[in-house]
Every structure is written in C-alpha cells, then in structure tokens.
Amino acid sequence: MHPPSRRLFLTALLALAAGAPMLAPATRVGAEEPHEVKITIRNHRFEPAEIEVPAGRPLRLIVTNADPTPEEFESIGLGVERVIPGGATATLMTRPLRANRNYTFFGEFNQSTAQGRFVVKTEPSKQ
C-alpha cells in the first residue's frame, strides 16, 4: 500500500489526465465555427423574421426578448425551444444545416404574430 501523500498525488495525476481532453480546443479539424445570428422579439414579432444562413454550419442563436412578457422561441425542424423571459437574452445552438432548405421558427405564446424562418443557402465556392 502506498503512503497517503503518494496515493493523493497519483489520484490527482489520474484526474488531471482524465480531464486533459476537456482542456483541448472545442473545435475539431475541419469543423465549422457556428454562424452567429441575432434575433429580437419586439411587439410579439421576430426581427428579422427571415434570415439567410450558410449551409453546413451550426447556428449560434442569440435571441433577445425586448417585450415585457415571456416568449418561447421554438423550431421543430431544428429541435430547439426555450422560454425567454421579458427583457432577457438566451443563446441557443443548432446542428449544421442542410443547403437549400427552410427551417421555420415561432413564438409558442404568440403564434399568430411571432413567425420566422431560416433560409439556408450554399456558400459561394472559393476560387
């Protein structure tokens, strides 16, 4: 059996080694950085309501609710939903999006007015 100080050292070393992959950069080689999109909820509507986004990249949605009442941002196609209190901002992440598709989003609490969509475009080729 090892003395307590050596056992503590070995335990700490193993914990550090196990956590080392978490210290590595979050991006993989070839992985695309998220495309950031800012959306404001105002008067129970989304501004902007139609947003062009690039294909093959995940989205980082920064949604600010400028209304005094809560709203639930939801997109069934993207698999995201979040209640955003009045006056608050939320960040949501999506998976990479497929080209030439539309993904709708809506406000669950004000569906008649809070409607929007992402139009996914292919990025121009780099020559």
PLY file of the C-alpha trace (Angstrom):
ply
format ascii 1.0
element vertex 127
property float x
property float y
property float z
element edge 126
property int vertex1
property int vertex2
end_header
0.00 0.00 0.00
1.27 3.47 -0.89
1.71 6.20 1.70
-1.27 8.66 1.77
0.67 11.52 0.16
1.73 9.37 -2.80
-1.79 7.99 -3.19
-3.17 11.55 -3.20
-0.58 12.57 -5.80
-1.43 9.60 -8.05
-5.18 10.27 -7.69
-4.68 13.94 -8.63
-2.48 12.96 -11.59
-5.09 10.50 -12.88
-7.86 13.09 -12.51
-5.78 15.64 -14.41
-5.02 13.14 -17.19
-8.70 12.19 -17.46
-9.69 15.85 -17.76
-6.99 16.77 -20.28
-9.17 16.12 -23.35
-11.66 18.65 -21.97
-8.91 21.28 -21.96
-8.31 20.83 -25.69
-9.94 23.30 -28.10
-13.61 22.56 -28.66
-13.25 22.64 -32.45
-12.24 19.63 -34.47
-10.06 19.79 -37.51
-12.39 20.64 -40.38
-15.30 21.54 -38.12
-17.09 24.74 -38.97
-17.46 27.53 -36.45
-21.08 28.37 -35.60
-22.66 31.16 -37.61
-23.97 33.75 -35.17
-27.48 35.10 -35.66
-29.09 37.82 -33.53
-32.88 37.92 -33.29
-35.02 40.34 -31.31
-38.57 39.69 -30.14
-40.44 43.00 -30.20
-44.23 43.51 -30.16
-44.61 39.71 -30.30
-42.76 39.55 -33.64
-39.28 38.42 -34.64
-36.82 40.96 -36.04
-35.66 39.92 -38.57
-38.33 37.40 -39.49
-36.43 35.91 -42.45
-32.73 35.18 -42.11
-30.35 33.76 -44.70
-27.77 31.43 -43.16
-24.94 29.37 -44.67
-25.26 25.64 -45.23
-23.15 23.11 -43.38
-22.62 25.27 -40.29
-24.31 25.14 -36.92
-26.04 28.29 -35.71
-25.49 30.21 -32.51
-28.80 31.99 -31.99
-28.76 34.98 -29.68
-32.41 35.77 -29.02
-33.30 38.93 -27.08
-36.84 39.36 -25.82
-37.46 43.13 -25.81
-41.08 42.59 -24.76
-42.08 42.72 -21.09
-43.74 39.28 -21.29
-42.08 35.88 -21.78
-41.97 34.17 -25.17
-41.00 30.64 -26.12
-38.66 30.52 -29.13
-39.29 27.22 -30.89
-38.22 25.47 -34.08
-39.43 21.94 -34.58
-37.17 21.42 -37.62
-34.10 22.50 -35.66
-35.16 20.77 -32.45
-34.75 23.86 -30.26
-37.08 25.56 -27.84
-36.53 27.91 -24.94
-38.72 30.19 -22.86
-37.13 33.63 -22.77
-38.39 35.93 -20.00
-39.28 39.51 -20.87
-36.17 41.68 -21.08
-33.83 38.66 -21.19
-31.47 37.16 -23.77
-30.87 33.48 -24.47
-28.28 31.67 -26.57
-29.31 28.51 -28.41
-27.15 26.22 -30.56
-28.24 24.18 -33.57
-26.71 21.40 -35.62
-25.20 22.15 -39.06
-27.96 22.98 -41.52
-28.60 21.41 -44.93
-28.41 23.54 -48.07
-31.46 24.80 -49.95
-33.87 24.22 -47.08
-36.04 26.43 -44.92
-36.39 25.98 -41.18
-39.30 27.79 -39.56
-39.36 29.15 -36.03
-42.17 30.65 -34.00
-43.15 32.07 -30.65
-45.18 29.46 -28.84
-47.05 32.08 -26.79
-47.90 34.37 -29.77
-48.07 32.06 -32.77
-50.29 34.35 -34.85
-47.61 37.08 -34.98
-44.29 35.58 -33.89
-43.26 33.70 -37.04
-39.95 33.43 -38.86
-37.71 31.24 -40.97
-34.10 30.49 -41.74
-33.30 30.20 -45.45
-30.23 28.02 -45.83
-28.01 28.98 -48.77
-24.92 27.32 -50.13
-21.85 29.46 -49.70
-20.21 30.57 -52.95
-17.26 28.44 -53.96
-13.85 29.89 -53.21
-11.76 30.03 -56.36
0 1
1 2
2 3
3 4
4 5
5 6
6 7
7 8
8 9
9 10
10 11
11 12
12 13
13 14
14 15
15 16
16 17
17 18
18 19
19 20
20 21
21 22
22 23
23 24
24 25
25 26
26 27
27 28
28 29
29 30
30 31
31 32
32 33
33 34
34 35
35 36
36 37
37 38
38 39
39 40
40 41
41 42
42 43
43 44
44 45
45 46
46 47
47 48
48 49
49 50
50 51
51 52
52 53
53 54
54 55
55 56
56 57
57 58
58 59
59 60
60 61
61 62
62 63
63 64
64 65
65 66
66 67
67 68
68 69
69 70
70 71
71 72
72 73
73 74
74 75
75 76
76 77
77 78
78 79
79 80
80 81
81 82
82 83
83 84
84 85
85 86
86 87
87 88
88 89
89 90
90 91
91 92
92 93
93 94
94 95
95 96
96 97
97 98
98 99
99 100
100 101
101 102
102 103
103 104
104 105
105 106
106 107
107 108
108 109
109 110
110 111
111 112
112 113
113 114
114 115
115 116
116 117
117 118
118 119
119 120
120 121
121 122
122 123
123 124
124 125
125 126
